[in-house]
Amino acid sequence: MSDQLSKVAEDSARGGFFLISGSIAVEIISAIASIMVANFIGSQLYGQYVLAFVVPQLMLLFADMGINQGIMKFAASLRAINETGQIKQLIKCGMVFKALIGTVIFIVSFVFADYFAAVLLNRPDLAPYIRIASISIVFQVILTTATSAFVGLDKTEYNALATNIQAVAKAIISLLLVLLGLSVAGALMGLVAGYLVAGLAGVAMLLFIIKRELKEEGKSSFWYNIKKLVSYGMPLYISALLTGFILPYQNVILAMFTSDADIGSFKAAQNFVTLITVFSLPITTALLPAFSKLNSTSNSKTGDFFKLATKYTTLLIVPTAVMLMIFSNEIVRVIYGSTFQSAALFLLMYSPLYLLVGIGYLTLSSLFNGLGETRIVFKTTLINVSIFVVLAPLLTSVYSVPGLIVAFLISSTVGTSYGSYIARNRFKIKFANKSTIKIYFVSIVASVPVLLSLYLTPTHVLFNIGPKGFFNLIFGGLLYLFTYATLIPATKIVTLSELEKAAEVITKIKFLNLITKPLIRYQRIVIRFFAGTT
């Protein structure tokens, strides 16, 4: 591995670690809070809570214009060539521009809440809830701009801190207000308060970093900087606009063809799919600066880094998806009980989305963005969204929530396949096909001893005791992870040389090294055992 590739891998590992660790903390806090709120107010009111954010989510789509992606891209590429003065100006201009747009969008959402509730949601009584949720728009815009700057500046620890502040504030205030009897309104006010606190904290931390680390160089006009950010980010903005359209669109479709209880159960299932997002989103976020750095200095290593990134992303994400599929019933029984009966089926059906990671589901967009090929990302997104828009109402009207999930899986598969085809043929990008096939095979094989132990042997009776099969879930999960961690080196998916290179990168990140050191040591033993060495 070359020095440059090692340095980029090290930076990506560091950034990914802070993003993942931060995301894990956020998702744990948010999941606990969401589960408690859902249990306190019930599936029907929880469905109303979900629907209240359809309009603000839709309005937020118009608040970015590619500014965040531009900040991440240029902060990373300009740092690689030591032109930090331009970064300072771009961040300041981007933040002011985003805050102005967010304020305008909030006013529109707040003023026309009655119209949106009646026409879009077919639930006029939700207008007061929409007004409360709309207040979060301005603070979400400020927070996401600050966190994008942190990623581009390789200060992902501040990203993790800001998002954790938001999760903690939201959890505490939401639960307190719900317990005080404010129900849906209390949960919404808690979410708004979380974004308020985190947005202010994020701006304060960003100003501290800018003052301490970025030098002042020359001056360029406000609109020049905005034009530069928008010129790069506009195709990505349109892509994000289309992608972001999916969530409110699917909620509108659900509101038309399903009950509030089913919507609540679907949201409950999605809460667990975020367990995969905990790993996937930080990975894709950390990869954009990595590809930007490589592309700003040399294109020769980009393909090698993409192959490596896709392989290790697949190693992490595929078994996580398989575990959610295996334990969907146990997860819902342990966490929600019988109130959300349909959630287990929805979780089982939704998780296979992340099996597409082997053909670039989580890495292709970062590759194209880093290469500056944002129009390809737009085309891929357009294919995905177009298919979903057509299939979603047709399948949901007949099969309810399962039909919506199938529409989403089909559209995502076609869109990802198109991106993979372009990467292979236009940019000559190679995938680790042999390793990828092995990873899928090992992920499936690792489930066999779990299924045998839990359902076809006397241990099924033993580990199904306790509150709703809690021991069943814990025992099966640990058994799966142990089997998977053993088969990976045994099947030579990860070789000894790759393991040593990974250890070399991780060693420089002390806390991550402490966590992974036992696993790396164990996998060394397995590799040497099957190689017939000591």
Contacts in CASP RR format, 6 or more apart in sequence:
PFRMAT RR
TARGET T0000
AUTHOR 0000-0000-0000
METHOD contacts of the structure
MODEL  1
MSDQLSKVAEDSARGGFFLISGSIAVEIISAIASIMVANFIGSQLYGQYV
LAFVVPQLMLLFADMGINQGIMKFAASLRAINETGQIKQLIKCGMVFKAL
IGTVIFIVSFVFADYFAAVLLNRPDLAPYIRIASISIVFQVILTTATSAF
VGLDKTEYNALATNIQAVAKAIISLLLVLLGLSVAGALMGLVAGYLVAGL
AGVAMLLFIIKRELKEEGKSSFWYNIKKLVSYGMPLYISALLTGFILPYQ
NVILAMFTSDADIGSFKAAQNFVTLITVFSLPITTALLPAFSKLNSTSNS
KTGDFFKLATKYTTLLIVPTAVMLMIFSNEIVRVIYGSTFQSAALFLLMY
SPLYLLVGIGYLTLSSLFNGLGETRIVFKTTLINVSIFVVLAPLLTSVYS
VPGLIVAFLISSTVGTSYGSYIARNRFKIKFANKSTIKIYFVSIVASVPV
LLSLYLTPTHVLFNIGPKGFFNLIFGGLLYLFTYATLIPATKIVTLSELE
KAAEVITKIKFLNLITKPLIRYQRIVIRFFAGTT
1 9 0 8 1.000
1 501 0 8 1.000
2 301 0 8 1.000
4 294 0 8 1.000
4 297 0 8 1.000
4 298 0 8 1.000
4 301 0 8 1.000
5 294 0 8 1.000
5 301 0 8 1.000
5 304 0 8 1.000
5 305 0 8 1.000
6 501 0 8 1.000
6 504 0 8 1.000
6 505 0 8 1.000
8 290 0 8 1.000
8 293 0 8 1.000
8 294 0 8 1.000
8 301 0 8 1.000
8 305 0 8 1.000
9 290 0 8 1.000
9 305 0 8 1.000
9 308 0 8 1.000
9 505 0 8 1.000
10 505 0 8 1.000
10 508 0 8 1.000
10 509 0 8 1.000
11 154 0 8 1.000
11 289 0 8 1.000
11 290 0 8 1.000
11 293 0 8 1.000
12 286 0 8 1.000
12 287 0 8 1.000
12 289 0 8 1.000
12 290 0 8 1.000
12 309 0 8 1.000
13 505 0 8 1.000
13 506 0 8 1.000
13 509 0 8 1.000
13 512 0 8 1.000
14 154 0 8 1.000
14 156 0 8 1.000
14 508 0 8 1.000
14 509 0 8 1.000
14 512 0 8 1.000
15 151 0 8 1.000
15 154 0 8 1.000
15 156 0 8 1.000
15 282 0 8 1.000
15 286 0 8 1.000
16 156 0 8 1.000
16 282 0 8 1.000
16 283 0 8 1.000
16 285 0 8 1.000
16 286 0 8 1.000
17 509 0 8 1.000
17 511 0 8 1.000
17 512 0 8 1.000
18 156 0 8 1.000
18 157 0 8 1.000
18 159 0 8 1.000
18 160 0 8 1.000
19 151 0 8 1.000
19 156 0 8 1.000
19 159 0 8 1.000
19 160 0 8 1.000
19 281 0 8 1.000
19 282 0 8 1.000
19 283 0 8 1.000
19 285 0 8 1.000
19 286 0 8 1.000
20 278 0 8 1.000
20 279 0 8 1.000
20 282 0 8 1.000
20 283 0 8 1.000
21 160 0 8 1.000
22 159 0 8 1.000
22 160 0 8 1.000
22 163 0 8 1.000
22 164 0 8 1.000
22 282 0 8 1.000
23 160 0 8 1.000
23 163 0 8 1.000
23 277 0 8 1.000
23 278 0 8 1.000
23 279 0 8 1.000
23 281 0 8 1.000
23 282 0 8 1.000
24 278 0 8 1.000
25 160 0 8 1.000
25 164 0 8 1.000
25 167 0 8 1.000
26 163 0 8 1.000
26 164 0 8 1.000
26 166 0 8 1.000
26 167 0 8 1.000
27 274 0 8 1.000
27 275 0 8 1.000
27 277 0 8 1.000
27 278 0 8 1.000
29 164 0 8 1.000
29 167 0 8 1.000
29 168 0 8 1.000
29 171 0 8 1.000
30 167 0 8 1.000
30 170 0 8 1.000
30 171 0 8 1.000
30 274 0 8 1.000
31 271 0 8 1.000
31 272 0 8 1.000
31 274 0 8 1.000
32 171 0 8 1.000
33 167 0 8 1.000
33 170 0 8 1.000
33 171 0 8 1.000
33 174 0 8 1.000
33 175 0 8 1.000
34 271 0 8 1.000
35 271 0 8 1.000
35 335 0 8 1.000
35 336 0 8 1.000
36 175 0 8 1.000
37 46 0 8 1.000
37 49 0 8 1.000
37 174 0 8 1.000
37 175 0 8 1.000
37 178 0 8 1.000
37 187 0 8 1.000
38 46 0 8 1.000
38 264 0 8 1.000
38 268 0 8 1.000
38 336 0 8 1.000
38 340 0 8 1.000
39 336 0 8 1.000
39 339 0 8 1.000
40 175 0 8 1.000
40 178 0 8 1.000
40 179 0 8 1.000
41 49 0 8 1.000
41 178 0 8 1.000
41 183 0 8 1.000
41 184 0 8 1.000
41 187 0 8 1.000
42 339 0 8 1.000
43 260 0 8 1.000
43 261 0 8 1.000
43 264 0 8 1.000
43 265 0 8 1.000
43 268 0 8 1.000
43 339 0 8 1.000
43 340 0 8 1.000
44 260 0 8 1.000
44 261 0 8 1.000
45 183 0 8 1.000
45 184 0 8 1.000
46 264 0 8 1.000
46 267 0 8 1.000
46 268 0 8 1.000
47 260 0 8 1.000
47 261 0 8 1.000
47 263 0 8 1.000
47 264 0 8 1.000
47 267 0 8 1.000
48 123 0 8 1.000
48 126 0 8 1.000
48 129 0 8 1.000
48 184 0 8 1.000
48 260 0 8 1.000
49 129 0 8 1.000
49 184 0 8 1.000
49 187 0 8 1.000
49 188 0 8 1.000
50 251 0 8 1.000
50 263 0 8 1.000
50 264 0 8 1.000
50 267 0 8 1.000
51 121 0 8 1.000
51 123 0 8 1.000
51 126 0 8 1.000
51 251 0 8 1.000
51 255 0 8 1.000
51 260 0 8 1.000
51 263 0 8 1.000
52 126 0 8 1.000
52 129 0 8 1.000
52 130 0 8 1.000
52 132 0 8 1.000
52 133 0 8 1.000
52 184 0 8 1.000
52 188 0 8 1.000
53 133 0 8 1.000
54 120 0 8 1.000
54 121 0 8 1.000
54 248 0 8 1.000
54 251 0 8 1.000
54 252 0 8 1.000
54 255 0 8 1.000
55 109 0 8 1.000
55 113 0 8 1.000
55 116 0 8 1.000
55 117 0 8 1.000
55 120 0 8 1.000
55 121 0 8 1.000
55 130 0 8 1.000
55 133 0 8 1.000
55 134 0 8 1.000
55 248 0 8 1.000
56 109 0 8 1.000
56 130 0 8 1.000
56 133 0 8 1.000
56 134 0 8 1.000
56 136 0 8 1.000
56 137 0 8 1.000
57 244 0 8 1.000
57 247 0 8 1.000
57 248 0 8 1.000
57 251 0 8 1.000
58 120 0 8 1.000
58 245 0 8 1.000
58 248 0 8 1.000
59 105 0 8 1.000
59 106 0 8 1.000
59 108 0 8 1.000
59 109 0 8 1.000
59 134 0 8 1.000
59 137 0 8 1.000
60 105 0 8 1.000
60 137 0 8 1.000
60 140 0 8 1.000
60 141 0 8 1.000
61 240 0 8 1.000
61 241 0 8 1.000
61 244 0 8 1.000
61 245 0 8 1.000
62 101 0 8 1.000
62 105 0 8 1.000
62 241 0 8 1.000
63 98 0 8 1.000
63 101 0 8 1.000
63 102 0 8 1.000
63 105 0 8 1.000
63 137 0 8 1.000
63 141 0 8 1.000
64 98 0 8 1.000
64 141 0 8 1.000
64 144 0 8 1.000
64 237 0 8 1.000
64 240 0 8 1.000
65 101 0 8 1.000
65 230 0 8 1.000
65 233 0 8 1.000
65 234 0 8 1.000
65 237 0 8 1.000
66 229 0 8 1.000
66 230 0 8 1.000
66 232 0 8 1.000
66 233 0 8 1.000
66 234 0 8 1.000
66 236 0 8 1.000
66 237 0 8 1.000
66 240 0 8 1.000
67 94 0 8 1.000
67 97 0 8 1.000
67 98 0 8 1.000
67 145 0 8 1.000
67 226 0 8 1.000
67 229 0 8 1.000
67 230 0 8 1.000
67 233 0 8 1.000
67 237 0 8 1.000
68 98 0 8 1.000
68 144 0 8 1.000
68 145 0 8 1.000
68 148 0 8 1.000
69 148 0 8 1.000
69 232 0 8 1.000
69 233 0 8 1.000
69 236 0 8 1.000
69 237 0 8 1.000
69 240 0 8 1.000
69 288 0 8 1.000
69 369 0 8 1.000
69 374 0 8 1.000
70 90 0 8 1.000
70 148 0 8 1.000
70 229 0 8 1.000
70 232 0 8 1.000
70 233 0 8 1.000
70 236 0 8 1.000
71 90 0 8 1.000
71 91 0 8 1.000
71 94 0 8 1.000
71 145 0 8 1.000
71 148 0 8 1.000
71 149 0 8 1.000
71 152 0 8 1.000
71 229 0 8 1.000
72 148 0 8 1.000
72 149 0 8 1.000
72 151 0 8 1.000
72 152 0 8 1.000
72 285 0 8 1.000
72 288 0 8 1.000
72 289 0 8 1.000
72 292 0 8 1.000
73 232 0 8 1.000
73 233 0 8 1.000
73 288 0 8 1.000
73 289 0 8 1.000
73 292 0 8 1.000
73 369 0 8 1.000
73 370 0 8 1.000
73 372 0 8 1.000
74 86 0 8 1.000
74 87 0 8 1.000
74 90 0 8 1.000
74 228 0 8 1.000
74 229 0 8 1.000
74 232 0 8 1.000
75 87 0 8 1.000
75 90 0 8 1.000
75 91 0 8 1.000
75 149 0 8 1.000
75 151 0 8 1.000
75 152 0 8 1.000
75 153 0 8 1.000
75 289 0 8 1.000
76 152 0 8 1.000
76 154 0 8 1.000
76 288 0 8 1.000
76 289 0 8 1.000
76 290 0 8 1.000
76 292 0 8 1.000
76 293 0 8 1.000
76 296 0 8 1.000
77 292 0 8 1.000
77 293 0 8 1.000
77 295 0 8 1.000
77 296 0 8 1.000
78 84 0 8 1.000
78 85 0 8 1.000
78 86 0 8 1.000
78 87 0 8 1.000
79 87 0 8 1.000
79 152 0 8 1.000
79 153 0 8 1.000
79 154 0 8 1.000
79 293 0 8 1.000
80 292 0 8 1.000
80 293 0 8 1.000
80 296 0 8 1.000
80 297 0 8 1.000
81 296 0 8 1.000
81 297 0 8 1.000
83 217 0 8 1.000
84 213 0 8 1.000
84 214 0 8 1.000
84 215 0 8 1.000
84 217 0 8 1.000
85 214 0 8 1.000
85 215 0 8 1.000
85 216 0 8 1.000
85 217 0 8 1.000
85 218 0 8 1.000
86 217 0 8 1.000
86 220 0 8 1.000
87 153 0 8 1.000
87 214 0 8 1.000
88 210 0 8 1.000
88 214 0 8 1.000
88 215 0 8 1.000
88 216 0 8 1.000
88 217 0 8 1.000
89 219 0 8 1.000
89 220 0 8 1.000
89 225 0 8 1.000
90 225 0 8 1.000
90 228 0 8 1.000
90 229 0 8 1.000
91 149 0 8 1.000
91 206 0 8 1.000
91 210 0 8 1.000
92 210 0 8 1.000
93 222 0 8 1.000
93 225 0 8 1.000
93 226 0 8 1.000
93 229 0 8 1.000
94 145 0 8 1.000
94 225 0 8 1.000
94 226 0 8 1.000
94 229 0 8 1.000
95 142 0 8 1.000
95 145 0 8 1.000
95 146 0 8 1.000
95 149 0 8 1.000
95 203 0 8 1.000
95 206 0 8 1.000
96 222 0 8 1.000
97 222 0 8 1.000
97 226 0 8 1.000
98 141 0 8 1.000
98 142 0 8 1.000
98 145 0 8 1.000
99 138 0 8 1.000
99 141 0 8 1.000
99 142 0 8 1.000
99 145 0 8 1.000
101 141 0 8 1.000
102 137 0 8 1.000
102 138 0 8 1.000
102 141 0 8 1.000
103 138 0 8 1.000
105 137 0 8 1.000
106 134 0 8 1.000
106 135 0 8 1.000
106 137 0 8 1.000
106 138 0 8 1.000
109 116 0 8 1.000
109 130 0 8 1.000
109 134 0 8 1.000
109 137 0 8 1.000
110 131 0 8 1.000
110 134 0 8 1.000
110 135 0 8 1.000
113 127 0 8 1.000
113 128 0 8 1.000
113 130 0 8 1.000
113 131 0 8 1.000
113 134 0 8 1.000
114 124 0 8 1.000
114 127 0 8 1.000
116 127 0 8 1.000
116 130 0 8 1.000
117 123 0 8 1.000
117 124 0 8 1.000
117 125 0 8 1.000
117 126 0 8 1.000
117 127 0 8 1.000
117 130 0 8 1.000
118 124 0 8 1.000
118 127 0 8 1.000
120 252 0 8 1.000
121 252 0 8 1.000
121 255 0 8 1.000
122 255 0 8 1.000
122 256 0 8 1.000
123 255 0 8 1.000
128 185 0 8 1.000
129 184 0 8 1.000
129 185 0 8 1.000
129 188 0 8 1.000
132 185 0 8 1.000
132 188 0 8 1.000
132 189 0 8 1.000
132 192 0 8 1.000
133 188 0 8 1.000
133 191 0 8 1.000
133 192 0 8 1.000
135 192 0 8 1.000
136 191 0 8 1.000
136 192 0 8 1.000
136 195 0 8 1.000
136 196 0 8 1.000
139 192 0 8 1.000
139 194 0 8 1.000
139 195 0 8 1.000
139 196 0 8 1.000
139 198 0 8 1.000
139 199 0 8 1.000
140 195 0 8 1.000
142 199 0 8 1.000
142 200 0 8 1.000
142 202 0 8 1.000
142 203 0 8 1.000
143 162 0 8 1.000
143 166 0 8 1.000
143 195 0 8 1.000
143 198 0 8 1.000
143 199 0 8 1.000
143 202 0 8 1.000
146 162 0 8 1.000
146 199 0 8 1.000
146 202 0 8 1.000
146 203 0 8 1.000
146 205 0 8 1.000
146 206 0 8 1.000
147 159 0 8 1.000
147 162 0 8 1.000
147 163 0 8 1.000
147 202 0 8 1.000
149 206 0 8 1.000
150 156 0 8 1.000
150 158 0 8 1.000
150 159 0 8 1.000
150 162 0 8 1.000
150 205 0 8 1.000
150 206 0 8 1.000
150 209 0 8 1.000
151 159 0 8 1.000
151 285 0 8 1.000
151 286 0 8 1.000
151 288 0 8 1.000
151 289 0 8 1.000
152 289 0 8 1.000
153 209 0 8 1.000
153 213 0 8 1.000
154 289 0 8 1.000
155 209 0 8 1.000
156 286 0 8 1.000
158 202 0 8 1.000
158 205 0 8 1.000
158 206 0 8 1.000
158 209 0 8 1.000
161 201 0 8 1.000
161 205 0 8 1.000
162 198 0 8 1.000
162 199 0 8 1.000
162 201 0 8 1.000
162 202 0 8 1.000
162 205 0 8 1.000
163 198 0 8 1.000
165 194 0 8 1.000
165 197 0 8 1.000
165 198 0 8 1.000
165 201 0 8 1.000
165 202 0 8 1.000
166 194 0 8 1.000
166 195 0 8 1.000
166 197 0 8 1.000
166 198 0 8 1.000
166 199 0 8 1.000
169 190 0 8 1.000
169 193 0 8 1.000
169 194 0 8 1.000
169 196 0 8 1.000
169 197 0 8 1.000
169 198 0 8 1.000
170 190 0 8 1.000
170 191 0 8 1.000
170 193 0 8 1.000
170 194 0 8 1.000
170 195 0 8 1.000
173 189 0 8 1.000
173 190 0 8 1.000
173 193 0 8 1.000
173 194 0 8 1.000
174 186 0 8 1.000
174 187 0 8 1.000
174 189 0 8 1.000
174 190 0 8 1.000
174 191 0 8 1.000
177 185 0 8 1.000
177 186 0 8 1.000
177 187 0 8 1.000
177 189 0 8 1.000
177 190 0 8 1.000
178 186 0 8 1.000
178 187 0 8 1.000
180 186 0 8 1.000
182 189 0 8 1.000
230 237 0 8 1.000
232 372 0 8 1.000
232 374 0 8 1.000
233 374 0 8 1.000
234 374 0 8 1.000
235 374 0 8 1.000
235 375 0 8 1.000
235 377 0 8 1.000
235 378 0 8 1.000
236 369 0 8 1.000
236 374 0 8 1.000
236 377 0 8 1.000
236 378 0 8 1.000
238 378 0 8 1.000
238 381 0 8 1.000
239 374 0 8 1.000
239 377 0 8 1.000
239 378 0 8 1.000
239 380 0 8 1.000
239 381 0 8 1.000
239 382 0 8 1.000
242 381 0 8 1.000
242 382 0 8 1.000
242 384 0 8 1.000
242 385 0 8 1.000
243 381 0 8 1.000
243 384 0 8 1.000
243 385 0 8 1.000
245 385 0 8 1.000
246 385 0 8 1.000
246 388 0 8 1.000
246 408 0 8 1.000
249 388 0 8 1.000
249 389 0 8 1.000
249 392 0 8 1.000
250 388 0 8 1.000
250 392 0 8 1.000
250 404 0 8 1.000
250 408 0 8 1.000
251 263 0 8 1.000
253 392 0 8 1.000
253 393 0 8 1.000
253 396 0 8 1.000
253 404 0 8 1.000
254 262 0 8 1.000
254 263 0 8 1.000
254 266 0 8 1.000
254 396 0 8 1.000
254 401 0 8 1.000
254 404 0 8 1.000
255 263 0 8 1.000
256 393 0 8 1.000
256 396 0 8 1.000
256 397 0 8 1.000
257 393 0 8 1.000
257 396 0 8 1.000
257 397 0 8 1.000
257 400 0 8 1.000
258 266 0 8 1.000
258 396 0 8 1.000
258 400 0 8 1.000
258 401 0 8 1.000
262 342 0 8 1.000
262 400 0 8 1.000
262 401 0 8 1.000
264 340 0 8 1.000
265 340 0 8 1.000
265 341 0 8 1.000
265 342 0 8 1.000
265 343 0 8 1.000
265 346 0 8 1.000
265 401 0 8 1.000
266 342 0 8 1.000
266 343 0 8 1.000
266 346 0 8 1.000
266 401 0 8 1.000
266 404 0 8 1.000
268 332 0 8 1.000
268 336 0 8 1.000
268 340 0 8 1.000
268 343 0 8 1.000
268 346 0 8 1.000
269 332 0 8 1.000
269 343 0 8 1.000
269 344 0 8 1.000
269 346 0 8 1.000
269 347 0 8 1.000
269 350 0 8 1.000
270 346 0 8 1.000
270 350 0 8 1.000
272 324 0 8 1.000
272 331 0 8 1.000
272 335 0 8 1.000
272 347 0 8 1.000
273 324 0 8 1.000
273 347 0 8 1.000
273 350 0 8 1.000
273 351 0 8 1.000
273 353 0 8 1.000
275 320 0 8 1.000
275 324 0 8 1.000
276 317 0 8 1.000
276 320 0 8 1.000
276 321 0 8 1.000
276 324 0 8 1.000
276 351 0 8 1.000
276 354 0 8 1.000
279 316 0 8 1.000
279 317 0 8 1.000
279 320 0 8 1.000
280 313 0 8 1.000
280 317 0 8 1.000
280 354 0 8 1.000
280 357 0 8 1.000
280 362 0 8 1.000
283 309 0 8 1.000
283 313 0 8 1.000
283 316 0 8 1.000
283 362 0 8 1.000
283 363 0 8 1.000
284 362 0 8 1.000
284 363 0 8 1.000
284 365 0 8 1.000
284 366 0 8 1.000
287 309 0 8 1.000
287 363 0 8 1.000
287 366 0 8 1.000
287 367 0 8 1.000
288 366 0 8 1.000
288 369 0 8 1.000
288 370 0 8 1.000
290 305 0 8 1.000
290 309 0 8 1.000
290 366 0 8 1.000
291 302 0 8 1.000
291 305 0 8 1.000
291 306 0 8 1.000
291 366 0 8 1.000
291 367 0 8 1.000
291 369 0 8 1.000
291 370 0 8 1.000
291 371 0 8 1.000
292 369 0 8 1.000
292 370 0 8 1.000
294 301 0 8 1.000
294 302 0 8 1.000
294 305 0 8 1.000
295 302 0 8 1.000
295 370 0 8 1.000
295 371 0 8 1.000
295 372 0 8 1.000
302 367 0 8 1.000
302 371 0 8 1.000
303 429 0 8 1.000
303 430 0 8 1.000
306 363 0 8 1.000
306 367 0 8 1.000
306 423 0 8 1.000
306 429 0 8 1.000
307 429 0 8 1.000
307 430 0 8 1.000
307 431 0 8 1.000
307 432 0 8 1.000
308 432 0 8 1.000
309 363 0 8 1.000
309 366 0 8 1.000
310 357 0 8 1.000
310 358 0 8 1.000
310 360 0 8 1.000
310 363 0 8 1.000
310 431 0 8 1.000
310 432 0 8 1.000
310 436 0 8 1.000
311 432 0 8 1.000
311 435 0 8 1.000
311 436 0 8 1.000
311 439 0 8 1.000
313 357 0 8 1.000
313 358 0 8 1.000
313 362 0 8 1.000
313 363 0 8 1.000
314 357 0 8 1.000
314 358 0 8 1.000
314 435 0 8 1.000
314 436 0 8 1.000
314 439 0 8 1.000
315 439 0 8 1.000
315 488 0 8 1.000
315 493 0 8 1.000
315 494 0 8 1.000
317 354 0 8 1.000
317 357 0 8 1.000
317 362 0 8 1.000
318 354 0 8 1.000
318 355 0 8 1.000
318 357 0 8 1.000
318 358 0 8 1.000
318 439 0 8 1.000
318 440 0 8 1.000
318 443 0 8 1.000
319 443 0 8 1.000
319 446 0 8 1.000
319 480 0 8 1.000
319 481 0 8 1.000
319 484 0 8 1.000
320 354 0 8 1.000
321 351 0 8 1.000
321 352 0 8 1.000
321 353 0 8 1.000
321 354 0 8 1.000
321 355 0 8 1.000
322 351 0 8 1.000
322 443 0 8 1.000
322 444 0 8 1.000
322 446 0 8 1.000
322 447 0 8 1.000
322 480 0 8 1.000
323 477 0 8 1.000
323 480 0 8 1.000
324 331 0 8 1.000
324 347 0 8 1.000
324 351 0 8 1.000
325 347 0 8 1.000
325 348 0 8 1.000
325 351 0 8 1.000
325 352 0 8 1.000
326 447 0 8 1.000
326 450 0 8 1.000
326 451 0 8 1.000
326 480 0 8 1.000
327 473 0 8 1.000
327 476 0 8 1.000
327 477 0 8 1.000
328 344 0 8 1.000
328 345 0 8 1.000
328 347 0 8 1.000
328 348 0 8 1.000
328 351 0 8 1.000
329 344 0 8 1.000
330 468 0 8 1.000
330 469 0 8 1.000
330 472 0 8 1.000
330 473 0 8 1.000
331 344 0 8 1.000
331 347 0 8 1.000
331 473 0 8 1.000
332 340 0 8 1.000
332 343 0 8 1.000
332 344 0 8 1.000
332 347 0 8 1.000
333 344 0 8 1.000
333 468 0 8 1.000
333 469 0 8 1.000
334 467 0 8 1.000
334 468 0 8 1.000
334 469 0 8 1.000
334 470 0 8 1.000
334 473 0 8 1.000
336 343 0 8 1.000
337 468 0 8 1.000
342 401 0 8 1.000
345 402 0 8 1.000
346 401 0 8 1.000
346 402 0 8 1.000
346 405 0 8 1.000
349 402 0 8 1.000
349 405 0 8 1.000
349 406 0 8 1.000
349 409 0 8 1.000
350 405 0 8 1.000
350 408 0 8 1.000
352 409 0 8 1.000
353 361 0 8 1.000
353 408 0 8 1.000
353 409 0 8 1.000
353 412 0 8 1.000
354 361 0 8 1.000
354 362 0 8 1.000
355 440 0 8 1.000
356 412 0 8 1.000
356 413 0 8 1.000
356 416 0 8 1.000
357 363 0 8 1.000
358 431 0 8 1.000
358 436 0 8 1.000
358 439 0 8 1.000
359 416 0 8 1.000
359 417 0 8 1.000
359 420 0 8 1.000
359 431 0 8 1.000
360 416 0 8 1.000
360 419 0 8 1.000
360 420 0 8 1.000
360 423 0 8 1.000
360 431 0 8 1.000
361 412 0 8 1.000
361 416 0 8 1.000
364 380 0 8 1.000
364 416 0 8 1.000
364 419 0 8 1.000
364 420 0 8 1.000
364 423 0 8 1.000
365 377 0 8 1.000
365 380 0 8 1.000
367 423 0 8 1.000
367 429 0 8 1.000
368 374 0 8 1.000
368 376 0 8 1.000
368 377 0 8 1.000
368 423 0 8 1.000
369 377 0 8 1.000
371 427 0 8 1.000
376 419 0 8 1.000
376 422 0 8 1.000
379 418 0 8 1.000
380 415 0 8 1.000
380 416 0 8 1.000
380 418 0 8 1.000
380 419 0 8 1.000
380 422 0 8 1.000
383 411 0 8 1.000
383 414 0 8 1.000
383 415 0 8 1.000
383 418 0 8 1.000
384 411 0 8 1.000
384 412 0 8 1.000
384 414 0 8 1.000
384 415 0 8 1.000
384 416 0 8 1.000
385 411 0 8 1.000
386 411 0 8 1.000
387 407 0 8 1.000
387 410 0 8 1.000
387 411 0 8 1.000
387 414 0 8 1.000
387 415 0 8 1.000
388 407 0 8 1.000
388 408 0 8 1.000
388 411 0 8 1.000
391 406 0 8 1.000
391 407 0 8 1.000
391 410 0 8 1.000
391 411 0 8 1.000
392 403 0 8 1.000
392 404 0 8 1.000
392 407 0 8 1.000
392 408 0 8 1.000
394 407 0 8 1.000
395 403 0 8 1.000
395 404 0 8 1.000
395 406 0 8 1.000
395 407 0 8 1.000
396 403 0 8 1.000
396 404 0 8 1.000
396 407 0 8 1.000
399 406 0 8 1.000
420 431 0 8 1.000
423 429 0 8 1.000
424 430 0 8 1.000
424 431 0 8 1.000
435 493 0 8 1.000
438 491 0 8 1.000
438 492 0 8 1.000
438 493 0 8 1.000
439 488 0 8 1.000
439 493 0 8 1.000
441 491 0 8 1.000
442 484 0 8 1.000
442 487 0 8 1.000
442 488 0 8 1.000
442 491 0 8 1.000
442 493 0 8 1.000
443 484 0 8 1.000
445 483 0 8 1.000
445 487 0 8 1.000
446 480 0 8 1.000
446 483 0 8 1.000
446 484 0 8 1.000
446 487 0 8 1.000
447 480 0 8 1.000
449 479 0 8 1.000
449 483 0 8 1.000
450 476 0 8 1.000
450 477 0 8 1.000
450 479 0 8 1.000
450 480 0 8 1.000
450 483 0 8 1.000
453 459 0 8 1.000
453 460 0 8 1.000
453 463 0 8 1.000
453 475 0 8 1.000
453 476 0 8 1.000
453 479 0 8 1.000
454 460 0 8 1.000
454 463 0 8 1.000
454 464 0 8 1.000
454 472 0 8 1.000
454 475 0 8 1.000
454 476 0 8 1.000
459 475 0 8 1.000
460 472 0 8 1.000
462 471 0 8 1.000
463 469 0 8 1.000
463 471 0 8 1.000
463 472 0 8 1.000
463 475 0 8 1.000
463 476 0 8 1.000
464 471 0 8 1.000
464 472 0 8 1.000
465 471 0 8 1.000
485 519 0 8 1.000
485 522 0 8 1.000
485 523 0 8 1.000
486 526 0 8 1.000
488 494 0 8 1.000
488 523 0 8 1.000
489 499 0 8 1.000
489 523 0 8 1.000
489 524 0 8 1.000
489 526 0 8 1.000
489 527 0 8 1.000
489 530 0 8 1.000
490 526 0 8 1.000
490 527 0 8 1.000
490 530 0 8 1.000
492 527 0 8 1.000
492 530 0 8 1.000
494 502 0 8 1.000
494 523 0 8 1.000
494 527 0 8 1.000
495 527 0 8 1.000
496 524 0 8 1.000
496 527 0 8 1.000
496 528 0 8 1.000
496 531 0 8 1.000
499 520 0 8 1.000
499 523 0 8 1.000
499 524 0 8 1.000
499 527 0 8 1.000
502 520 0 8 1.000
503 520 0 8 1.000
506 512 0 8 1.000
506 513 0 8 1.000
506 516 0 8 1.000
506 520 0 8 1.000
507 513 0 8 1.000
528 534 0 8 1.000
END
